[in-house]
Amino acid sequence: MSASPELGVCYYPEHWPEDMWISDAQSMYKNGIRWVRIAEFAWSRIEPEPKKFDWKWLDKAVDILGNAGLKIVMCTPTATPPRWLINQMPDMLAVDQNGQKRKFGSRKHYSFSHKGYQKESQRITQAVAERYGNNSFVQAWQTDNEFGCHETTYSWCQSSLQEFRNWLEVKYQSIEKLNEEWGNVFWSMEYSSFEDIDLPNLTVTEANPAHHFAFRRFGSDQVKNFNSQQVKIINQFSPNRPVSHNYMGHFVEFDHYKVSEDLDIAAWDSYPLGYLQNMQSIAREDKKLLFECYNIGDPDFQAYHHDLYRGMGRLWVMEQQPGPVNWARYNPIPLPGAVRMWTWEAFAHDAEVVSYFRWRQAPYAQEQMHAGLMHCDNSPAMGSKEALQVSKEIQEIELPPTQKAEIALLHDYEACWMTEIDGQTQDFHYTRLMLDFYKSIRTNGGSLDIVGKNTDFTEYKLIIIPSFVHLDEEIFSRITLSGAKILAGPRTGVKTNEFQIPHNLSLEGLGFKVTRVDALPQELPIEVEWKGIKGHMNVWREQGQCSGTSDGKGIDDMPVVTTGNKGSYLCGWPDENLLKAIMKEQMLSAGLTTVSLPEYLRVRQRGNLLFFTNYGKQKVSIPKEYNGEFLLGQRELAQSGLAILKST
C-alpha cells in the first residue's frame, strides 16, 4: 500500500503520429500523471504477421514515456486477437448461448477454453514479457483487459463442451456421483457417460439448475486458468513487478476472488454515470436516484466496488471516467467537480493509483465519443483540470494506512449465480441486495470491509451475511467463533453446495427455520412493523418457525427479525428506511457508533481521516458529531463537494 497515492492514464501511442509522443509524455507528467498503461489492444501492431514482430514503435514509445518520468503498466494484448490468427484458427471464436458464432470486428472474440488460443496467448505474453520484463521503465503489468466483457465469460462452443466434460469428470469422478448430486433422476435426465453431457443451452425448457451451476463454476475456472497462464510467464521474465487485471463494475460472471489469487493488484474500471443507468435496467428501477444523480452517479456504487476489490489485493482504479462515455443508454457530461470527487473517493478506500481513461479522445472507431483528459484537437478537457487539481492536493495531504474495519459484509460469487439461476422472482438481484445492505451501513455513518468466505473473521464486531445461499456449517462456524455480532438473511443457507434443498433448512443459532418463501414482484410488498417503524418486505419474504426471540411482525404473521444464541436472522428484504433502522440497532448492539447522514452524503474513514462526499443536488452540512481540522473543503458541501476532516 502506498501512503502517497498517484495518478495514471491509459495511452495508445499506436493511435497517434510519433511526432506527438514526446509532447504527450511531457504534458502527462506536467499534469501530475505518474503512471501510463499501454498496449492492451496492440497485438496487430506488435505482430502484424505470424511470428513477424515489429518492436520498433513500442520500444520508442516505452523510451519516450519512461524518459519523461512516467512509470509504465505494460499489458498483454490478448483481448484483441488479430485477423490473421482468426484465419488460422476460426474455431477459436466464441459461440453465444443461442449457438451463433461471434465474429471478428470488435474485441474479446475468443473462447477461454480453446487450447490453440491458450497457446497463442502464452506465446504473445512471453514475447512481450521477454522484451520488456527487465526494462526499468516497465514497473507493473496488466493481463488482457476486462475479462468477460460483452458477455464473453462463457462460450457455447465445441472447445468448451470438451473441456466441460473433462472438468466434470475430475470433479465428480464417476457419472453415478454426478447423477446423484444433480438429482438427474428427475425427468429421466440420468447420464451413462460424461461424454453424454451437453452444455446447458438450447434445451426445450430450462436445464437442470445444478447443470447450469456446474457450467458457471467451470467457466469461472477457465478464466482463472487463462489468467494464471499469463501471470506465470510474466513472473518468470519480469520478477518483482506487480501484476494486475482490470475488473469491471457489477460484473459477476466469474469468481474474482479465485482469479485474484494469482494477482498482486485487483484493479477495476470505474464509470459512475454508465453504471448508474445499467443498474436501473438490470436491477430495481429508482427514478428518484436516477434523476437526482444522473450526472454524478450512485453515491454507493463506486465505494462498494472499491471495498469489494480491495478485499482481493492492492487496489487500483485502472480506468476512471474523465468525462462523457459512449456506451451507456445516455451519456451525460459529469458535473463540475465529479471527476475530482470520484478520484479522492477511491483514495479514501485505499486505492494506490487512479488512472484515467484515456489521455486523448480518439477521432475514430467504436469509442470516438468517449472523452479523454484531452480533446481530439489536443486541448484540455474538463477532466484534465480536475486531475491536475487532485495531483496538487495529494502532495499536501499524507494519507494514513487503511485499517481493518469493524464491520464485514460477506460477498460470494457462487451465491450470486445461484440467485440468477433459480431466482423465484425476476426482481431478485444479488448486487442490488448487497448494495442495499452496504448503503444501510453507510447511511448510519459506518465504514466497512467487503470480504469473501475465506477471510479471517476475527476482530470484526459485526458481520453481515445477506443471501449467502449455500452457506455451510464450516463457514458459519468460523464466523460464529469470531465472537462478532451476526446478522444473516434473507435467503441464507437455503441450498447445498450442489444446488439442492438441504434436509434441514436452518442455520442453528439464528432463531429461525425457513419452511417456505413468498417470492414477490417489486410492486407487491408485504407490510410489516418493527419496533414502531412501519415498512415493507420487498421481493423476498420468508416464512417459517421461530426458535428464538422475534422482533416485529408482518401482515403475514411472520417475524421481521429473529435472534438465537449465535446471531440474528432477517426474514426478508426490507425497504430502505426499515433496513437502515434495523442496521442501526445491529451496529449499536455491537458497540459501534452511528451517525445518521443526510440522504446523499457519505463518509469513509481511513485512519484518523474522514472523507466526506456529497452526491446530492442540495448543499448539505456535515453532522456536528464529526469534529476536527478540515484539510480539504469545509462543513458545508455543495453537490460533488469533497471534504477531508482530520478527526480529534
C-alpha positions in Angstrom: 0.0 0.0 0.0 1.3 3.4 -1.0 1.0 6.2 1.6 1.2 8.7 -1.3 -1.4 7.8 -4.0 -0.7 8.6 -7.6 -2.5 9.3 -10.8 -2.2 7.5 -14.1 -3.7 7.5 -17.6 -4.4 5.0 -20.4 -2.4 5.8 -23.6 -2.5 4.4 -27.1 0.7 5.6 -28.9 -0.3 3.4 -31.9 -3.3 5.7 -32.4 -1.2 8.9 -32.9 1.7 10.1 -35.1 5.1 9.5 -33.5 5.9 13.2 -33.5 3.2 13.7 -30.9 4.6 11.2 -28.4 7.2 13.4 -26.7 4.8 16.3 -26.1 2.2 13.9 -24.9 4.5 12.3 -22.4 5.8 15.7 -21.2 2.2 17.0 -20.8 1.2 13.9 -18.8 4.0 14.5 -16.3 3.3 18.2 -16.2 -0.4 17.5 -15.4 0.5 15.2 -12.4 0.3 11.9 -14.2 2.9 9.3 -13.0 1.7 6.0 -14.4 0.7 5.2 -18.0 -0.9 2.0 -19.2 -0.2 0.9 -22.8 -0.5 -1.9 -25.4 -3.6 -3.9 -24.2 -5.1 -3.7 -27.7 -2.0 -3.6 -29.8 -1.4 -7.2 -30.9 -1.8 -6.4 -34.6 0.8 -3.7 -34.4 3.2 -5.8 -32.3 2.8 -8.8 -34.6 1.4 -7.7 -37.9 2.1 -11.1 -39.5 2.5 -14.5 -37.8 5.8 -14.6 -35.9 7.0 -11.3 -37.6 7.3 -8.8 -34.8 7.6 -5.0 -35.0 9.0 -3.8 -31.8 10.5 -0.5 -33.1 7.4 1.6 -32.4 6.7 0.1 -28.9 10.4 0.4 -27.9 10.3 4.0 -28.9 7.1 4.7 -27.0 8.4 3.0 -23.9 11.6 5.0 -24.0 9.8 8.3 -24.5 7.3 7.7 -21.8 9.9 6.4 -19.3 12.4 9.2 -20.0 9.6 11.7 -19.3 9.4 10.3 -15.7 6.4 8.0 -16.3 6.1 4.5 -14.9 4.6 2.1 -17.4 1.9 -0.6 -16.9 2.6 -3.0 -19.8 -0.3 -5.1 -20.9 -0.7 -8.5 -22.6 -2.6 -7.8 -25.8 -4.7 -10.9 -25.8 -8.1 -9.1 -25.6 -7.8 -8.3 -29.4 -6.5 -11.3 -31.4 -5.6 -10.2 -34.9 -7.4 -11.2 -38.1 -4.6 -13.4 -39.3 -5.0 -15.5 -36.1 -8.7 -16.0 -36.7 -7.9 -17.1 -40.3 -5.5 -19.7 -38.8 -7.9 -20.9 -36.1 -11.5 -20.0 -37.0 -12.8 -22.3 -34.3 -11.2 -20.1 -31.6 -14.1 -17.7 -31.9 -16.6 -17.9 -29.1 -20.2 -19.1 -29.6 -23.1 -17.4 -27.8 -25.9 -19.2 -25.9 -28.1 -19.3 -29.0 -25.4 -21.2 -30.9 -24.3 -18.2 -33.0 -20.6 -17.8 -33.6 -19.1 -14.5 -32.7 -17.4 -12.6 -35.5 -14.1 -10.7 -35.9 -14.5 -6.9 -35.9 -14.5 -5.7 -32.3 -12.7 -7.3 -29.3 -12.9 -10.2 -26.9 -13.6 -12.6 -29.7 -12.1 -15.8 -28.3 -13.1 -18.8 -26.2 -11.2 -19.2 -22.9 -11.4 -23.0 -23.5 -9.7 -23.1 -26.9 -6.4 -24.9 -26.4 -4.9 -23.4 -29.6 -5.7 -19.9 -28.5 -4.4 -20.6 -25.0 -1.0 -21.4 -26.6 -1.1 -18.3 -28.7 -2.0 -16.2 -25.6 1.0 -17.7 -23.8 3.3 -17.2 -26.8 2.5 -13.5 -27.3 2.6 -12.9 -23.5 6.1 -14.5 -23.4 7.2 -12.4 -26.4 6.1 -9.1 -24.7 7.5 -10.2 -21.3 10.9 -11.2 -22.7 11.1 -7.9 -24.5 10.1 -5.6 -21.6 10.4 -7.8 -18.5 13.6 -6.2 -17.2 13.0 -2.7 -18.7 13.4 -0.3 -15.8 10.5 1.9 -17.2 8.1 -1.0 -17.0 7.1 -1.2 -13.4 3.8 -3.1 -13.5 1.7 -5.4 -15.7 -1.9 -6.0 -16.7 -3.2 -9.2 -18.1 -5.6 -9.0 -21.0 -8.5 -6.5 -20.5 -11.8 -6.7 -18.6 -12.2 -10.5 -18.6 -15.7 -11.4 -19.6 -16.7 -8.0 -21.0 -19.5 -8.2 -23.6 -20.8 -11.5 -22.2 -17.7 -13.4 -23.2 -17.0 -15.4 -20.0 -18.9 -18.4 -21.3 -18.6 -19.8 -24.8 -21.0 -22.5 -26.0 -18.5 -23.9 -28.5 -17.0 -27.4 -29.0 -13.9 -26.5 -27.1 -15.9 -25.5 -24.1 -18.0 -28.7 -24.4 -15.0 -31.0 -24.3 -13.3 -29.1 -21.5 -16.5 -29.0 -19.5 -16.8 -32.8 -19.8 -13.2 -33.1 -18.6 -13.8 -30.7 -15.7 -16.9 -32.7 -14.6 -15.1 -36.0 -14.7 -12.3 -34.6 -12.5 -14.8 -33.1 -10.1 -17.3 -36.0 -9.7 -15.0 -38.9 -10.5 -18.0 -41.1 -11.5 -21.1 -40.5 -13.6 -23.1 -42.1 -10.8 -21.9 -39.5 -8.4 -22.8 -36.7 -10.8 -26.3 -38.1 -11.4 -26.8 -38.2 -7.6 -25.5 -34.7 -6.9 -27.5 -33.2 -9.7 -30.7 -35.1 -9.0 -30.9 -36.4 -12.5 -33.5 -39.0 -11.7 -35.9 -36.1 -12.1 -37.3 -36.0 -15.7 -35.1 -39.1 -16.6 -32.1 -36.8 -17.1 -29.6 -39.5 -16.0 -26.4 -40.0 -17.9 -24.4 -43.1 -18.5 -21.1 -41.4 -19.5 -19.5 -38.0 -19.2 -19.4 -37.9 -23.0 -23.2 -37.8 -23.0 -23.3 -34.4 -21.2 -24.0 -31.3 -23.3 -23.7 -27.7 -22.4 -26.9 -26.3 -20.6 -28.3 -24.3 -23.5 -30.9 -24.8 -26.2 -32.9 -27.3 -24.1 -36.7 -27.4 -24.6 -37.4 -25.7 -21.2 -34.8 -24.7 -18.5 -31.9 -27.1 -18.0 -31.3 -28.6 -14.5 -30.1 -25.7 -12.2 -27.3 -28.0 -11.0 -26.1 -28.3 -14.6 -26.2 -24.5 -15.0 -24.3 -24.1 -11.7 -21.6 -26.5 -12.7 -21.1 -24.7 -16.0 -20.8 -21.4 -14.2 -18.2 -22.9 -11.9 -16.4 -24.4 -14.9 -16.5 -21.1 -16.9 -15.0 -19.3 -13.9 -12.2 -21.8 -13.6 -11.4 -21.3 -17.3 -10.9 -17.6 -16.7 -8.7 -18.3 -13.7 -6.6 -20.8 -15.7 -6.3 -18.3 -18.7 -5.1 -15.5 -16.4 -2.8 -17.8 -14.4 -1.0 -18.9 -17.5 -0.1 -15.3 -18.3 0.8 -14.4 -14.8 3.2 -17.3 -14.6 5.0 -16.2 -17.7 5.2 -12.5 -16.6 6.6 -13.5 -13.2 9.2 -15.6 -14.9 10.5 -12.9 -17.2 9.6 -9.8 -15.1 10.1 -10.8 -11.5 9.3 -8.5 -8.6 6.9 -6.3 -10.7 3.2 -6.4 -9.6 0.7 -8.0 -12.0 -2.9 -6.7 -12.2 -6.1 -7.2 -14.0 -8.8 -4.6 -14.6 -12.2 -5.9 -13.4 -15.5 -4.2 -14.0 -18.4 -2.7 -12.0 -21.3 -5.0 -11.4 -19.7 -8.0 -13.1 -20.3 -11.3 -11.5 -19.8 -14.0 -14.2 -16.6 -15.4 -12.7 -15.2 -15.7 -9.2 -12.9 -12.7 -8.9 -11.5 -14.0 -5.6 -10.1 -17.0 -7.3 -8.6 -15.1 -10.2 -7.1 -12.6 -7.8 -5.2 -15.4 -6.0 -2.6 -15.1 -8.8 -2.5 -11.3 -8.9 -0.8 -8.6 -6.9 -3.2 -5.8 -7.8 -7.0 -6.0 -8.0 -7.9 -3.1 -10.3 -11.2 -2.1 -11.6 -12.7 0.3 -14.2 -14.9 3.0 -12.7 -17.6 4.6 -14.9 -20.1 6.0 -12.4 -22.6 7.5 -14.9 -22.9 4.4 -17.1 -23.2 2.1 -14.1 -26.0 4.2 -12.6 -28.0 3.7 -15.8 -27.1 0.0 -16.1 -28.4 -0.7 -12.5 -31.7 0.9 -13.4 -32.3 -1.5 -16.3 -30.9 -4.8 -14.8 -31.9 -4.3 -11.2 -34.5 -2.3 -9.3 -35.6 1.0 -11.0 -35.1 4.0 -8.9 -36.2 7.1 -10.8 -35.5 9.5 -8.0 -31.9 8.3 -7.7 -31.5 8.4 -11.5 -32.8 11.9 -11.9 -31.1 13.4 -8.9 -27.7 11.7 -9.5 -27.9 11.5 -13.3 -24.6 13.2 -14.0 -22.7 12.3 -10.8 -23.6 8.6 -10.1 -24.9 6.4 -7.4 -23.4 7.5 -4.0 -22.7 3.9 -3.0 -21.8 2.1 -6.2 -18.2 3.2 -6.6 -17.4 2.9 -2.9 -18.9 -0.6 -2.9 -16.6 -1.8 -5.7 -13.6 -0.1 -4.1 -14.3 -2.1 -0.9 -15.0 -5.2 -2.9 -11.8 -5.2 -4.9 -9.5 -4.0 -2.1 -10.5 -7.2 -0.3 -8.8 -9.2 -3.1 -5.4 -7.4 -3.3 -3.8 -4.0 -3.7 -6.5 -1.6 -5.1 -6.1 0.4 -8.2 -8.6 2.1 -10.4 -7.2 1.3 -13.9 -9.8 3.2 -15.8 -11.6 6.2 -14.2 -14.3 8.1 -16.2 -13.0 11.6 -17.0 -16.0 12.9 -19.0 -18.9 11.6 -21.1 -18.6 8.0 -22.2 -20.0 6.3 -25.4 -21.5 3.0 -24.3 -24.4 3.8 -21.9 -28.0 4.3 -23.0 -27.5 8.0 -22.4 -24.1 9.7 -22.0 -24.3 13.0 -20.0 -21.4 15.2 -19.1 -20.3 14.7 -15.4 -21.0 17.6 -13.1 -18.1 20.0 -12.4 -16.1 18.5 -9.6 -17.3 15.0 -10.1 -14.0 13.6 -11.5 -12.1 15.1 -8.6 -14.6 13.7 -6.1 -14.5 10.2 -7.7 -10.7 10.3 -7.6 -10.5 11.2 -3.9 -13.2 8.8 -3.0 -11.0 6.0 -4.5 -8.1 7.2 -2.4 -10.3 7.2 0.7 -10.9 3.5 0.1 -7.2 2.7 -0.2 -6.6 3.0 -4.0 -2.9 3.3 -4.7 -3.4 4.6 -8.2 -6.3 6.2 -10.1 -5.8 6.0 -13.8 -8.0 8.0 -16.2 -9.3 6.6 -19.4 -8.0 7.9 -21.7 -5.3 10.5 -22.4 -6.8 11.8 -25.6 -10.2 11.2 -27.2 -10.0 9.0 -30.3 -11.3 10.6 -33.5 -12.4 7.3 -35.0 -13.9 3.8 -34.4 -16.2 2.5 -31.6 -15.0 4.8 -28.8 -14.7 8.1 -30.7 -17.4 9.7 -28.5 -15.6 8.6 -25.3 -14.0 11.5 -23.6 -10.4 11.7 -22.5 -8.3 14.1 -20.5 -7.6 15.9 -23.8 -10.0 16.6 -26.7 -9.2 15.3 -30.2 -7.6 18.6 -31.1 -5.3 18.3 -28.1 -6.9 21.0 -26.0 -7.5 20.1 -22.3 -10.9 18.6 -21.5 -12.7 19.3 -18.2 -11.4 16.1 -16.6 -7.7 17.2 -17.1 -8.2 20.3 -15.0 -9.7 18.3 -12.1 -7.0 15.7 -12.4 -4.4 18.4 -12.2 -6.1 19.8 -9.1 -6.0 16.3 -7.4 -2.3 15.9 -8.3 -1.5 19.0 -6.4 -3.8 18.2 -3.4 -2.3 14.7 -2.9 1.1 16.3 -2.4 -0.3 18.3 0.5 -2.1 15.5 2.4 -0.4 12.5 3.9 -2.8 9.5 3.9 -2.5 7.2 6.9 -2.7 3.4 6.4 -6.1 1.8 5.9 -7.1 -0.3 8.9 -9.3 -3.3 9.2 -12.9 -2.1 9.6 -15.1 -3.2 12.4 -17.9 -4.3 10.1 -17.7 -7.0 7.5 -20.2 -7.6 4.6 -19.9 -11.2 3.3 -19.9 -11.5 -0.5 -19.9 -14.6 -2.7 -20.0 -15.0 -6.4 -21.4 -18.6 -6.3 -24.2 -17.3 -4.2 -24.9 -14.7 -6.8 -25.0 -17.3 -9.6 -27.5 -19.4 -7.6 -29.9 -16.4 -7.3 -29.6 -15.8 -11.0 -30.2 -19.5 -12.0 -33.1 -20.1 -9.6 -34.4 -16.6 -9.0 -38.0 -17.5 -8.0 -38.8 -13.8 -8.7 -37.4 -11.9 -11.6 -37.0 -8.9 -9.3 -34.4 -10.6 -7.1 -31.0 -9.1 -7.9 -28.0 -10.1 -5.8 -25.8 -7.0 -6.3 -28.8 -4.8 -5.7 -29.4 -6.6 -2.4 -25.8 -6.2 -1.4 -25.8 -2.5 -2.3 -28.9 -2.1 -0.1 -27.1 -3.6 2.9 -24.0 -1.7 2.1 -26.0 1.5 1.9 -27.7 0.9 5.2 -24.4 0.7 7.0 -23.0 3.8 5.2 -26.1 6.0 5.8 -25.6 5.2 9.5 -22.1 6.6 9.2 -20.3 3.3 9.1 -17.2 2.2 7.2 -16.9 -1.5 6.3 -14.9 -4.2 4.6 -16.4 -6.5 1.9 -15.0 -9.9 2.4 -15.1 -13.4 0.8 -15.8 -16.7 2.6 -12.1 -17.5 3.1 -11.3 -14.3 5.0 -10.1 -14.2 8.6 -13.3 -13.1 10.5 -11.5 -12.4 13.8 -11.6 -8.8 15.2 -14.8 -7.9 13.4 -17.5 -6.6 15.7 -20.4 -7.0 13.3 -20.7 -9.5 10.3 -23.5 -9.2 7.8 -24.4 -12.2 5.7 -27.1 -11.3 3.1 -28.2 -14.1 0.7 -25.3 -16.5 1.1 -27.5 -19.1 -0.5 -25.2 -22.2 0.1 -23.6 -21.1 3.4 -22.4 -24.3 5.0 -21.6 -25.2 8.6 -17.8 -24.9 8.2 -18.0 -21.3 7.1 -20.8 -20.5 9.6 -18.7 -22.0 12.4 -15.7 -19.8 11.6 -18.0 -16.7 11.6 -19.6 -17.6 14.9 -16.2 -18.4 16.5 -15.0 -14.8 15.7 -17.2 -13.5 18.5 -18.8 -10.9 16.3 -22.4 -10.0 16.3 -24.1 -11.7 13.3 -27.0 -10.6 11.1 -27.8 -13.1 8.3 -30.5 -13.4 5.7 -32.6 -13.3 3.8 -32.0 -16.4 1.6 -29.0 -17.6 3.5 -28.2 -21.3 3.9 -31.2 -22.5 1.8 -29.3 -24.6 -0.7 -26.5 -27.2 -0.6 -23.2 -26.8 -2.4 -24.6 -28.8 -5.2 -27.8 -26.8 -5.6 -30.2 -29.0 -3.7 -32.5 -28.0 -0.8 -30.8 -29.2 2.4 -32.6 -31.7 4.7 -32.7 -29.1 7.5 -33.4 -25.5 6.3 -31.9 -24.0 9.5 -28.7 -22.3 10.5 -28.7 -23.3 14.1 -28.4 -20.4 16.5 -30.1 -17.7 14.4 -33.6 -18.4 15.8 -35.4 -19.2 12.5 -36.1 -22.2 10.3 -37.4 -21.4 6.8 -40.3 -23.5 5.6 -41.5 -21.6 2.6 -40.9 -18.4 0.6 -43.0 -15.6 -0.8 -41.2 -14.6 -4.0 -42.9 -11.3 -4.9 -43.0 -8.6 -7.6 -41.4 -5.4 -6.5 -44.8 -3.7 -6.8 -46.5 -6.0 -4.3 -44.6 -5.7 -1.0 -45.8 -7.1 2.3 -46.5 -4.6 5.1 -44.5 -5.1 8.3 -43.9 -3.2 11.5 -40.7 -3.4 13.6 -40.3 -1.5 16.9 -42.8 1.1 15.9 -41.5 1.6 12.4 -43.8 0.7 9.6 -42.3 -0.6 6.4 -42.4 -3.3 3.8 -40.7 -6.6 2.8 -40.0 -6.4 -0.9 -39.3 -9.2 -3.5 -38.3 -11.9 -1.0 -40.2 -12.8 2.2 -39.5 -15.9 4.2 -41.9 -17.8 6.3 -41.0 -20.4 8.9 -40.6 -21.4 12.5 -39.1 -19.1 15.1 -36.9 -21.0 17.6 -35.5 -17.9 19.4 -36.8 -14.4 20.1 -38.5 -12.4 17.5 -38.9 -8.6 16.8 -41.6 -7.2 14.5 -44.3 -8.8 12.5 -45.9 -8.6 9.1 -49.5 -8.9 8.0 -48.5 -12.5 7.1 -48.0 -13.0 10.9 -44.3 -13.8 10.3 -41.4 -12.1 12.2 -39.1 -9.4 10.8 -36.0 -10.3 12.8 -35.3 -13.4 14.9 -32.4 -13.9 17.3 -30.8 -17.1 18.6 -27.8 -17.8 20.7 -25.4 -17.2 17.8 -26.9 -14.2 16.0 -29.9 -12.8 14.3 -31.8 -13.5 11.1 -33.6 -11.1 8.8 -36.7 -12.8 7.3 -37.0 -10.8 4.1 -35.7 -7.9 2.0 -36.7 -4.7 3.9 -37.3 -1.3 2.3 -34.6 1.3 2.6 -35.8 3.1 5.7 -36.6 -0.1 7.6 -33.3 -1.7 6.7 -31.5 1.5 7.9 -33.2 1.3 11.2 -32.5 -2.4 11.7 -28.9 -1.9 10.8 -28.6 1.0 13.2 -29.7 -1.3 16.0 -27.3 -4.0 14.9 -24.4 -1.5 14.9 -25.3 -0.1 18.3 -25.7 -3.5 19.9 -22.2 -4.4 18.5 -20.8 -1.5 20.4 -20.4 0.7 17.3 -21.1 4.4 16.9 -23.8 5.5 14.4 -24.5 8.9 12.9 -27.5 9.4 10.6 -26.3 11.1 7.4 -28.2 13.3 5.0 -29.6 11.4 2.0 -26.7 11.7 -0.4 -23.8 12.5 2.0 -21.3 9.6 2.6 -18.3 9.3 4.8 -15.3 6.9 4.7 -12.8 6.5 7.5 -9.1 6.0 6.7 -7.0 6.0 9.8 -7.6 9.4 11.5 -9.0 11.0 8.3 -12.7 11.1 7.4 -13.6 11.6 3.7 -17.0 13.2 3.0 -18.6 13.2 -0.4 -21.9 14.8 -1.4 -23.7 13.2 -4.4 -27.0 15.1 -3.9 -28.2 18.2 -5.6 -28.7 20.1 -2.3 -26.0 21.7 -0.2 -25.6 19.6 3.0 -23.9 20.2 6.3 -21.6 17.5 7.8 -23.2 16.5 11.1 -21.8 18.2 14.2 -20.9 14.8 15.7 -17.8 14.9 13.4 -15.1 17.3 14.8 -11.6 18.1 13.9 -9.5 20.0 11.4 -10.6 20.3 7.7 -7.7 19.5 5.5 -9.8 19.9 2.4 -13.2 21.5 2.0 -15.5 22.7 4.8 -18.5 21.6 6.8 -20.9 22.9 4.1 -20.8 20.7 0.9 -22.4 21.5 -2.4 -23.1 18.7 -4.9 -19.9 17.0 -6.0 -18.3 18.5 -2.9 -15.5 16.8 -1.0 -14.1 17.4 2.5 -11.3 15.7 4.4 -11.5 16.0 8.1 -8.7 15.1 10.5 -10.6 13.8 13.5 -9.7 14.7 17.0 
